[in-house]
């Protein structure tokens, strides 16, 4: 099942989320409209709002509040990408020039702040204290993960445990915020909320591992950015860490970190990863987290949402972008 089929059940709601994103772009300052259009128009896979919607429809829910929360998690996600691009000095995102590339880091940081505030405002509109507190704690967690990644840029002395801690903060926290907030807004019992938190967290880990695999095996057209971008920015992801584990004395990764001017080592690292069992091993780790995500879904009400969460988990490890 592809992503469009999975979203079929919530298609009308997803359209309404997209409409709410368009409304955010309707402000009375033309330059801000331009910045918002650049960042919010043509959002990506919209997995996070889909998670909020699917998790929020198992029990009793307020439709407007659920739509507001689904929009909030997408705006929060977009804000983190805008800031990421400024920090990493990225020129391209989703095949288009970034805010940083077009208007500079200062504008990108300010826009990211504006989007954070907008996401907070949307969350507050639900009047659900658990969702509001979760928004604040998630933003804090993501920021901590960004600081940790920046501090460890081009640091070879990293282990898998540090990688998993970082992606838990940067990616899994927002996935679990999506599922937890949706469940909380549906007045789900605590046992069900915990199942959906577990699902979101582990799915987020799986999602990020696959993203990191695709950074090696994807094409620039598929990724919307240059292949090997993470390595070029000094970020060690799971495939690169496995290279370091297999070849502790010498590897293209180690040579590139020692001399960043020799870009050919990035190509050698990509070739080493793609021509070895490292990709298969990395996919297996992602699949293990997918399985962890789904292991307790059977305790949720047996409705179409539960099947779609299972299908979405499978999609996350099968996707090519």
C-alpha positions as CSV (number, residue, x, y, z in Angstrom):
1,X,0.0,0.0,0.0
2,X,1.4,3.4,-0.9
3,X,1.2,6.6,1.1
4,X,-1.8,7.9,-0.9
5,X,-3.8,4.8,-0.2
6,X,-2.9,5.0,3.5
7,X,-4.0,8.6,3.6
8,X,-7.3,7.9,1.7
9,X,-9.2,7.3,4.9
10,X,-8.2,10.7,6.3
11,X,-7.9,12.5,2.9
12,X,-10.6,15.1,3.7
13,X,-8.8,15.9,7.0
14,X,-5.4,16.2,5.4
15,X,-6.9,18.6,2.8
16,X,-8.2,20.7,5.7
17,X,-4.8,20.7,7.3
18,X,-3.3,21.9,4.1
19,X,-6.0,24.7,4.0
20,X,-5.0,25.7,7.5
21,X,-1.4,25.9,6.4
22,X,-2.5,28.2,3.6
23,X,-4.3,30.4,6.1
24,X,-1.1,30.7,8.1
25,X,0.5,32.2,5.0
26,X,-2.2,34.9,4.7
27,X,-0.5,37.8,6.6
28,X,-0.4,41.5,5.9
29,X,3.4,41.8,5.3
30,X,4.3,40.7,1.8
31,X,7.8,39.7,2.6
32,X,6.6,37.4,5.4
33,X,4.1,35.9,2.9
34,X,7.0,35.1,0.6
35,X,9.0,33.4,3.4
36,X,5.9,31.4,4.6
37,X,5.1,30.4,1.0
38,X,8.7,29.2,0.5
39,X,8.7,27.1,3.7
40,X,5.1,25.9,4.0
41,X,3.9,25.4,0.4
42,X,4.4,21.9,-0.9
43,X,5.1,20.3,2.4
44,X,6.7,16.9,2.4
45,X,5.1,13.5,3.2
46,X,2.9,15.0,6.0
47,X,3.5,11.9,8.1
48,X,3.3,13.8,11.4
49,X,-0.1,15.3,10.9
50,X,-1.3,12.0,9.6
51,X,-0.1,10.4,12.8
52,X,-2.0,12.9,14.9
53,X,-5.2,12.4,12.9
54,X,-5.0,8.6,12.9
55,X,-4.1,8.4,16.6
56,X,-6.9,10.9,17.5
57,X,-9.7,8.9,15.9
58,X,-9.8,5.8,18.1
59,X,-12.1,7.4,20.7
60,X,-14.1,10.6,21.2
61,X,-12.6,13.7,19.8
62,X,-13.2,17.4,18.9
63,X,-12.6,17.6,15.1
64,X,-11.5,21.3,15.1
65,X,-9.0,20.6,18.0
66,X,-7.6,17.6,16.2
67,X,-7.1,19.5,13.0
68,X,-5.4,22.3,14.9
69,X,-3.0,19.8,16.5
70,X,-2.3,18.1,13.2
71,X,-1.5,21.5,11.7
72,X,0.7,22.4,14.7
73,X,2.9,19.3,14.4
74,X,3.5,20.0,10.7
75,X,4.3,23.7,11.4
76,X,6.7,22.7,14.3
77,X,8.4,20.2,11.9
78,X,8.8,22.9,9.3
79,X,10.3,25.3,11.8
80,X,12.9,22.7,12.8
81,X,13.8,22.2,9.1
82,X,14.2,26.0,8.5
83,X,16.5,26.2,11.5
84,X,18.4,23.1,10.4
85,X,19.1,24.5,7.0
86,X,20.4,27.7,8.6
87,X,22.7,25.8,11.0
88,X,23.9,23.4,8.2
89,X,24.2,26.2,5.6
90,X,22.1,24.0,3.3
91,X,21.3,25.4,-0.1
92,X,18.5,22.9,-1.1
93,X,15.6,21.3,0.6
94,X,13.0,19.1,-1.2
95,X,14.5,20.2,-4.5
96,X,14.0,23.9,-3.9
97,X,16.3,26.6,-2.6
98,X,16.2,27.0,1.2
99,X,15.3,30.1,3.2
100,X,18.9,30.3,4.2
101,X,20.1,30.2,0.6
102,X,17.6,32.8,-0.7
103,X,17.5,35.2,2.2
104,X,20.3,34.3,4.6
105,X,20.7,32.8,8.0
106,X,19.2,35.7,9.9
107,X,15.9,35.6,8.0
108,X,15.8,31.8,8.4
109,X,16.3,32.0,12.2
110,X,13.6,34.6,12.5
111,X,11.2,32.7,10.3
112,X,11.8,29.5,12.3
113,X,11.0,31.5,15.5
114,X,7.8,32.7,13.9
115,X,6.8,29.2,12.9
116,X,7.6,27.9,16.4
117,X,5.3,30.5,17.9
118,X,2.6,29.7,15.3
119,X,2.7,26.0,16.2
120,X,2.5,26.9,19.9
121,X,-0.5,29.1,19.3
122,X,-2.3,26.3,17.3
123,X,-1.5,23.8,20.1
124,X,-2.9,26.2,22.8
125,X,-6.1,26.6,20.8
126,X,-6.9,23.0,21.7
127,X,-7.2,24.0,25.4
128,X,-5.7,20.6,26.3
129,X,-3.1,21.0,29.0
130,X,-1.4,17.7,28.2
131,X,-0.9,18.8,24.5
132,X,0.3,22.2,25.5
133,X,2.9,20.8,28.0
134,X,3.9,18.2,25.4
135,X,4.5,20.9,22.8
136,X,6.9,22.8,25.2
137,X,8.8,19.6,26.3
138,X,9.1,18.4,22.7
139,X,10.5,21.7,21.5
140,X,13.0,21.6,24.3
141,X,14.0,18.0,23.5
142,X,14.5,18.8,19.8
143,X,16.6,21.8,20.6
144,X,18.7,19.7,22.9
145,X,19.2,17.2,20.1
146,X,20.3,20.0,17.7
147,X,22.8,21.3,20.2
148,X,24.2,17.8,20.7
149,X,24.5,17.3,16.9
150,X,26.2,20.6,16.5
151,X,28.7,19.9,19.3
152,X,29.6,16.5,17.8
153,X,30.0,17.8,14.2
154,X,33.1,16.1,12.6
155,X,33.7,14.1,15.9
156,X,34.9,10.6,15.1
157,X,34.6,9.5,18.7
158,X,30.9,8.6,18.6
159,X,29.1,5.3,19.2
160,X,25.7,4.0,18.2
161,X,24.2,4.9,21.5
162,X,25.0,8.5,20.9
163,X,23.4,8.3,17.4
164,X,20.2,6.7,18.7
165,X,20.0,9.3,21.5
166,X,20.3,12.1,19.0
167,X,17.7,10.8,16.6
168,X,15.4,10.1,19.5
169,X,15.6,13.8,20.4
170,X,15.5,15.2,16.9
171,X,13.0,12.9,15.1
172,X,11.3,10.4,17.4
173,X,10.2,13.1,19.9
174,X,8.1,14.8,17.2
175,X,6.6,11.5,16.0
176,X,5.6,10.6,19.5
177,X,4.3,14.1,20.2
178,X,2.0,13.6,17.1
179,X,0.6,10.3,18.4
180,X,0.4,11.3,22.0
181,X,-1.3,14.6,21.4
182,X,-3.8,13.0,19.0
183,X,-4.6,10.3,21.5
184,X,-4.9,12.8,24.4
185,X,-7.3,14.9,22.4
186,X,-9.5,11.9,21.7
187,X,-9.9,11.2,25.4
188,X,-8.1,7.9,25.1
189,X,-7.5,5.8,28.2
190,X,-3.9,6.1,29.5
191,X,-3.1,2.5,28.4
192,X,-3.9,3.4,24.8
193,X,-2.0,6.7,24.9
194,X,1.1,4.8,26.1
195,X,0.7,2.3,23.2
196,X,0.5,5.2,20.7
197,X,3.5,6.9,22.3
198,X,5.5,3.7,21.9
199,X,4.3,3.5,18.3
200,X,5.3,7.1,17.5
201,X,8.7,6.9,19.2
202,X,9.8,3.7,17.5
203,X,8.4,4.7,14.2
204,X,10.3,7.9,14.4
205,X,13.6,6.0,15.0
206,X,12.9,3.7,12.0
207,X,12.0,6.7,9.9
208,X,15.3,8.5,10.6
209,X,17.4,5.4,10.0
210,X,15.8,5.0,6.6
211,X,16.4,8.7,5.9
212,X,20.0,8.1,6.8
213,X,20.2,5.1,4.5
214,X,18.7,7.1,1.6
215,X,21.4,9.7,2.1
216,X,23.8,7.1,0.8
217,X,21.7,5.1,-1.7
218,X,19.2,7.7,-3.0
219,X,19.6,10.0,-5.9
220,X,19.7,13.8,-5.7
221,X,16.4,13.9,-7.6
222,X,14.7,11.5,-5.1
223,X,16.2,13.2,-2.0
224,X,15.8,16.8,-3.1
225,X,19.3,17.5,-1.9
226,X,22.8,16.3,-2.7
227,X,23.6,12.6,-1.9
228,X,25.9,12.3,1.2
229,X,24.8,15.6,2.7
230,X,24.9,14.3,6.3
231,X,28.5,13.2,5.9
232,X,29.5,16.4,4.2
233,X,28.1,18.3,7.2
234,X,30.1,16.2,9.6
235,X,27.1,14.1,10.9
236,X,27.7,10.4,11.6
237,X,24.6,8.4,10.8
238,X,24.1,4.6,11.2
239,X,25.7,3.6,7.9
240,X,28.8,5.7,8.5
241,X,29.0,4.4,12.1
242,X,29.0,0.9,10.8
243,X,31.8,1.8,8.4
244,X,33.8,3.1,11.4
245,X,33.1,-0.1,13.3
246,X,34.2,-2.3,10.5
247,X,37.3,-0.3,9.6
248,X,38.5,1.4,12.8
249,X,42.0,2.1,11.6
250,X,41.3,3.6,8.2
251,X,38.2,4.4,6.2
252,X,36.9,7.1,3.7
253,X,34.8,8.5,6.6
254,X,37.8,8.9,8.9
255,X,39.9,10.4,6.1
256,X,37.2,12.9,5.1
257,X,36.8,14.1,8.7
258,X,40.5,14.5,9.0
259,X,40.7,16.5,5.8
260,X,37.3,18.1,4.8
261,X,38.8,19.5,1.6
262,X,39.1,16.1,0.0
263,X,35.5,15.7,-1.1
264,X,36.4,12.5,-3.1
265,X,36.4,10.7,0.3
266,X,32.6,11.3,0.5
267,X,32.1,9.5,-2.8
268,X,34.4,6.6,-1.6
269,X,32.4,6.3,1.6
270,X,29.2,6.2,-0.4
271,X,30.6,3.5,-2.6
272,X,31.9,1.5,0.4
273,X,28.5,1.6,2.0
274,X,26.5,0.8,-1.1
275,X,28.7,-2.1,-2.2
276,X,28.7,-3.9,1.2
277,X,26.1,-5.5,3.5
278,X,25.9,-2.2,5.5
279,X,22.7,-1.1,3.8
280,X,21.0,-4.4,4.5
281,X,22.1,-4.3,8.1
282,X,20.9,-0.8,8.5
283,X,17.5,-1.7,7.0
284,X,17.3,-4.5,9.5
285,X,17.8,-2.2,12.4
286,X,15.0,0.1,11.0
287,X,12.7,-3.0,10.5
288,X,13.4,-4.0,14.1
289,X,12.2,-0.5,15.3
290,X,9.2,-0.8,13.0
291,X,8.3,-4.1,14.7
292,X,8.7,-2.5,18.1
293,X,6.3,0.3,17.0
294,X,3.6,-2.1,16.0
295,X,3.9,-4.8,18.7
296,X,1.2,-3.5,21.0
297,X,-1.2,-2.0,18.5
298,X,-3.4,-5.0,18.8
299,X,-4.6,-3.7,22.2
300,X,-6.2,-0.7,20.4
301,X,-9.8,-0.8,19.1
302,X,-10.1,-2.9,16.0
303,X,-11.0,-0.1,13.5
304,X,-9.5,0.9,10.2
305,X,-7.1,3.3,12.0
306,X,-5.2,0.4,13.5
307,X,-4.7,-1.2,10.2
308,X,-3.5,2.1,8.7
309,X,-1.0,2.6,11.4
310,X,0.4,-0.9,10.6
311,X,0.5,0.0,6.9
312,X,2.2,3.4,7.6
313,X,4.9,1.6,9.6
314,X,5.6,-0.7,6.6
315,X,5.6,2.3,4.3
316,X,8.3,4.0,6.4
317,X,10.8,1.2,5.9
318,X,10.0,0.7,2.2
319,X,10.0,4.3,1.0
320,X,12.7,5.6,-1.4
321,X,12.5,9.3,-0.4
